[in-house]
Amino acid sequence: QVQLVESGGGLVKPGGSLKLTCVASGSISSIKAMGWYRQAPGKERELVAAITTGGNENYADSVKGRFTISRDNAKNTLYLQMNSLIPEDTAVYYCNADAYGVNWSLDNYWGQGTQVTVSS
């Protein structure tokens, strides 16, 4: 099994910054694409940003120019630097990964989520 644990959420004022971290652990053979999703109250979960093993990045239009996704493959860690935060960014942020376990079966995994609240 693979576990994803997020950290770094919290309360921040509009215009502020936060950095989210997601650490993957467990019986990991290889991690492929990783990404951040978010879900606001009453809304569906949406993709925020994704990154391949090779570093190719993809962003939702709503966060382009403000958020930066990165990863440290040696540490099985994913990051999301969030700048110029606005109230509309308020949501629970989830880490997601496609990973091979020790038996080399490819599965998709989710973290438990971390709350980000942008409010004055």
Stockholm file with secondary structure:
# STOCKHOLM 1.0

chainA/1-120         QVQLVESGGGLVKPGGSLKLTCVASGSISSIKAMGWYRQAPGKERELVAAITTGGNENYADSVKGRFTISRDNAKNTLYLQMNSLIPEDTAVYYCNADAYGVNWSLDNYWGQGTQVTVSS
#=GR chainA/1-120 SS CEEEEEECCEEECTTCCEEEEEEEEESEEEEEEEEEEEECTTSCCEEEEEECTTCCEEECTTTTTTEEEEEEGGGTEEEEEECSCCGGGCEEEEEEEEEEETTCCEEEEECCCEEEEECC
#=GC SS_cons         CEEEEEECCEEECTTCCEEEEEEEEESEEEEEEEEEEEECTTSCCEEEEEECTTCCEEECTTTTTTEEEEEEGGGTEEEEEECSCCGGGCEEEEEEEEEEETTCCEEEEECCCEEEEECC
//
